[in-house]
């Protein structure tokens, strides 16, 4: 348990110390060697810090390999592979390798929201770090909601959005090469997923309300493509305000762990052709829940029949469900 005040820069737990990394999101956990063998009270303390700060960082975890990394993630729930990108052999790890076309996540997003049951926690390990550049930025989506004017909150709370892995990949990206485009087409969207989520959801543990947005959104239900784009931009800009973010400068063997239900993130693509490899353990989550108690719905999945009750949420027929990308 913490023995210091919430507003101080440092908190001390039984097995580690916490240093805040920014004013409204992010903290570094120091003095801890992470593994799957940690005592349960330490795991509980890590989760408590994570829920408070949304993303936590561990420096110098040079003992980690794929097995220990996965074992640590398993302490927070069942882990799962990426739904379309093949895992490293013998693992459930999602690897982002900048040299292979799919390793530059340079657009704001919450992970895998194209599925109705999307991850609750993600744990990213730096395997190869460029000499310069390649930072990652996280944003606090709960604070973004909290800072909305009352009138905008009231609107956002009524909105639902369609998320898909077949999103507008080129949107807002200034640099695209053939390898990246081919990887997106042939690997990332090799199977199509679509899900419908509330734009404002209630965190299942903290009870906080947070905005659920990011680049996987194709459209907002009941709005035209143009209206969807404008409303999306209005709310998304609230998420990514600089005072709502933390930027992490990676070192070799660093680990970042984030609450995927309360954050978005962006990998800065400013390192040219330098090698950059990171590997992610993904902890299974559940559907988002709107403030009136409705849950996320599957619209399209290669493995499941879409939920027929989605029409009760969307209020549209099959022809009207053909939406364009925001």
C-alpha positions in Angstrom: 0.0 0.0 0.0 1.1 3.5 -0.6 2.2 5.6 2.3 2.3 9.0 0.6 -0.2 11.5 -0.6 -1.8 11.2 -4.1 -0.6 14.7 -5.2 3.1 14.1 -4.5 5.7 13.2 -7.1 6.7 9.9 -5.4 4.8 7.1 -3.8 6.3 4.1 -2.0 4.9 0.6 -2.0 6.3 -2.5 -0.3 8.3 -3.7 -3.3 8.8 -0.6 -5.5 8.7 3.2 -5.7 6.5 5.2 -8.1 7.6 8.4 -9.8 5.1 10.4 -11.8 6.1 10.9 -15.4 3.7 13.7 -16.3 1.0 15.9 -14.8 -2.1 13.9 -15.8 -1.0 10.5 -17.0 2.0 8.2 -16.6 4.3 6.9 -13.9 7.6 5.1 -13.6 7.8 2.1 -11.3 11.3 1.8 -10.0 13.2 -0.8 -8.0 11.2 -3.8 -9.4 12.3 -6.8 -11.5 9.1 -7.9 -13.2 8.3 -11.5 -13.8 5.6 -14.1 -13.6 6.7 -15.1 -10.2 6.0 -11.9 -8.3 3.9 -12.3 -5.1 0.2 -11.5 -5.6 0.3 -8.4 -3.4 2.9 -6.9 -5.7 0.8 -7.7 -8.8 -2.2 -6.1 -7.0 -0.1 -3.0 -6.2 1.1 -2.7 -9.9 -2.5 -2.9 -11.0 -3.5 -0.2 -8.5 -0.8 2.1 -9.8 -1.8 1.3 -13.4 -5.5 2.1 -12.8 -4.5 5.5 -11.3 -1.8 6.6 -13.8 -3.2 4.8 -16.9 0.3 3.9 -18.2 3.4 2.7 -16.2 7.0 2.3 -17.2 9.7 -0.1 -16.0 13.3 0.8 -16.9 16.2 -1.7 -17.4 14.3 -5.1 -17.5 17.2 -6.7 -19.3 16.4 -10.2 -17.8 13.1 -10.4 -19.8 12.7 -12.8 -22.7 9.5 -13.8 -24.5 8.7 -16.5 -21.9 9.1 -14.2 -18.9 7.3 -11.4 -20.6 4.3 -13.6 -21.3 4.3 -15.0 -17.8 4.2 -11.5 -16.4 1.2 -10.6 -18.6 -0.6 -13.7 -17.6 -0.7 -12.5 -14.0 -3.2 -9.9 -15.1 -5.5 -12.1 -17.0 -5.6 -14.5 -20.0 -3.3 -13.3 -22.8 -4.2 -13.5 -26.5 -2.5 -13.1 -29.9 -3.3 -10.4 -32.4 -6.4 -11.4 -34.4 -4.8 -11.0 -37.8 -1.1 -10.5 -37.5 0.8 -13.8 -36.9 2.6 -14.2 -33.6 6.2 -15.0 -33.1 6.6 -18.8 -33.3 5.6 -20.5 -30.2 4.2 -17.4 -28.5 1.2 -15.1 -28.4 3.4 -12.0 -28.8 2.5 -9.2 -31.2 5.8 -8.0 -32.7 6.2 -4.6 -34.4 9.3 -4.5 -36.5 9.8 -1.3 -38.4 11.8 -3.2 -41.1 8.8 -5.5 -42.0 6.2 -3.0 -42.9 3.9 -3.3 -39.9 5.9 -1.8 -37.2 5.1 1.9 -37.3 1.9 2.6 -35.3 2.0 6.3 -36.1 -1.6 7.2 -35.6 -3.6 7.7 -32.5 -5.5 4.6 -31.4 -6.7 2.3 -28.7 -5.6 -1.3 -29.4 -7.9 -3.7 -31.2 -11.2 -1.8 -30.8 -12.4 -3.4 -34.1 -13.4 -6.3 -31.8 -16.3 -6.0 -29.4 -14.2 -7.6 -26.7 -11.0 -5.6 -26.9 -7.9 -5.8 -24.7 -7.9 -4.5 -21.1 -4.1 -4.3 -20.6 -1.1 -4.2 -23.0 2.5 -4.7 -22.0 5.2 -3.5 -24.5 8.9 -4.4 -24.4 11.6 -2.7 -26.2 13.8 -5.2 -28.0 15.7 -3.0 -30.4 15.7 0.8 -29.9 16.9 3.4 -32.5 19.7 5.7 -31.5 17.3 8.6 -31.8 13.5 9.0 -32.3 10.9 6.3 -31.9 9.2 7.7 -28.7 5.7 6.6 -27.9 3.0 9.0 -26.6 0.0 8.1 -24.5 -3.2 10.1 -23.8 -5.6 9.9 -20.9 -9.1 9.3 -22.4 -10.8 9.5 -19.0 -9.5 13.0 -18.4 -10.4 14.0 -21.9 -14.0 13.1 -21.2 -13.9 14.7 -17.7 -12.7 18.0 -19.2 -15.5 18.2 -21.8 -18.1 21.0 -21.4 -21.4 19.6 -20.0 -23.2 20.1 -23.3 -20.5 18.2 -25.2 -20.5 15.4 -22.6 -24.3 15.1 -23.0 -23.9 14.7 -26.8 -20.9 12.3 -26.6 -22.8 10.1 -24.1 -25.4 9.4 -26.8 -23.0 8.5 -29.6 -22.0 5.0 -30.8 -19.3 4.4 -33.4 -18.3 1.6 -35.8 -14.7 0.5 -35.5 -13.0 -1.7 -38.1 -9.5 -3.0 -38.9 -10.3 -1.9 -42.5 -9.9 1.7 -41.6 -8.4 4.6 -43.7 -4.8 3.6 -43.2 -3.4 6.6 -45.1 -5.4 9.2 -43.3 -3.1 11.7 -41.5 0.0 9.8 -42.3 2.5 11.9 -44.2 4.9 9.1 -45.2 3.7 5.8 -46.6 5.8 3.3 -48.6 4.7 0.3 -50.6 5.8 -2.2 -48.0 3.6 -0.6 -45.3 0.6 -0.5 -47.6 1.0 -4.1 -48.7 1.4 -5.2 -45.0 -1.8 -3.5 -44.1 -3.7 -4.9 -47.0 -2.3 -8.5 -47.0 -1.8 -9.0 -43.2 -3.6 -6.6 -41.0 -6.9 -6.8 -42.9 -6.5 -10.4 -44.1 -9.7 -11.0 -42.1 -12.3 -8.3 -41.5 -13.6 -7.3 -38.1 -16.1 -4.6 -37.2 -17.5 -3.7 -33.8 -19.8 -1.1 -32.5 -18.8 0.7 -29.3 -20.3 3.6 -27.2 -18.2 6.7 -27.6 -18.4 7.2 -23.9 -17.9 4.1 -21.8 -17.7 3.2 -18.1 -14.5 1.7 -16.9 -15.3 -1.7 -15.4 -13.0 -1.3 -12.4 -12.7 2.4 -11.6 -16.2 3.5 -12.8 -14.6 6.4 -14.6 -16.2 7.5 -17.9 -13.8 7.7 -20.8 -13.9 8.4 -24.5 -13.5 5.4 -26.8 -12.2 6.8 -30.1 -9.0 6.4 -32.2 -8.2 5.6 -35.8 -10.2 2.4 -36.1 -13.4 4.4 -36.2 -15.2 4.3 -39.6 -18.3 6.3 -38.7 -20.6 7.5 -36.0 -24.0 5.9 -36.0 -26.9 8.0 -37.3 -24.6 10.6 -38.8 -23.4 11.2 -42.4 -19.8 10.7 -43.3 -19.1 14.4 -43.2 -20.9 14.9 -39.9 -19.1 11.8 -38.4 -15.7 13.2 -39.4 -16.4 16.6 -37.8 -17.7 15.2 -34.6 -14.9 12.6 -34.4 -12.3 15.4 -34.9 -13.9 17.6 -32.2 -13.8 14.8 -29.6 -10.5 13.2 -30.7 -8.7 16.6 -30.4 -9.7 16.7 -26.8 -8.0 13.4 -26.2 -4.7 14.4 -27.7 -4.2 17.8 -26.1 -0.6 18.0 -25.0 -1.5 18.5 -21.4 -3.4 15.2 -21.5 -0.4 13.2 -22.6 2.9 11.6 -21.6 5.8 10.9 -24.0 8.3 8.1 -23.3 11.8 8.1 -24.6 12.6 4.4 -24.9 15.8 2.8 -23.7 16.9 -0.8 -24.4 14.9 -3.3 -22.3 12.3 -0.8 -21.1 8.7 -2.0 -20.6 5.5 0.1 -20.9 2.2 -1.2 -19.5 -1.1 0.6 -20.2 -4.7 0.4 -19.4 -6.2 0.1 -22.9 -9.6 1.0 -21.5 -8.5 4.5 -20.5 -5.8 5.5 -23.1 -4.8 6.0 -26.6 -1.3 5.9 -27.9 0.9 7.0 -30.8 4.3 5.7 -31.9 6.3 8.7 -33.3 7.7 7.8 -36.7 10.8 10.0 -36.7 13.7 7.5 -36.8 14.1 6.9 -40.5 15.5 3.5 -41.5 17.0 2.7 -38.1 15.9 -0.7 -36.6 13.1 -0.5 -34.0 11.5 -3.7 -32.7 9.0 -3.9 -29.8 6.9 -6.9 -28.6 3.5 -6.7 -27.0 1.7 -9.0 -24.6 -2.0 -8.4 -24.8 -4.4 -9.2 -21.9 -7.9 -10.1 -22.8 -10.7 -7.7 -21.9 -14.4 -7.4 -22.4 -16.9 -5.2 -24.2 -17.3 -1.5 -23.4 -20.4 -0.5 -21.5 -22.3 2.7 -22.2 -23.6 4.9 -19.4 -27.1 3.4 -19.9 -25.7 -0.2 -19.5 -25.6 -1.3 -23.2 -22.6 -3.3 -24.3 -20.4 -3.3 -27.4 -21.6 -5.4 -30.3 -19.9 -7.5 -33.0 -20.9 -6.4 -36.5 -18.5 -8.4 -38.6 -16.2 -11.2 -37.6 -14.6 -14.1 -39.6 -15.2 -16.5 -36.7 -18.6 -15.4 -35.2 -22.0 -14.6 -36.5 -22.6 -10.9 -36.1 -24.9 -10.0 -33.2 -28.4 -9.6 -34.6 -29.2 -7.3 -31.7 -26.7 -4.7 -33.1 -29.7 -3.4 -35.1 -31.3 -2.4 -31.8 -28.2 -0.2 -31.2 -27.8 1.2 -34.7 -31.4 1.5 -35.7 -30.4 0.9 -39.3 -30.9 -1.9 -41.9 -28.2 -3.9 -43.7 -28.0 -1.5 -46.6 -27.6 1.5 -44.4 -24.8 -0.2 -42.5 -22.5 0.4 -45.5 -20.4 3.2 -44.0 -17.5 5.2 -45.2 -14.2 5.9 -43.4 -13.9 8.9 -41.2 
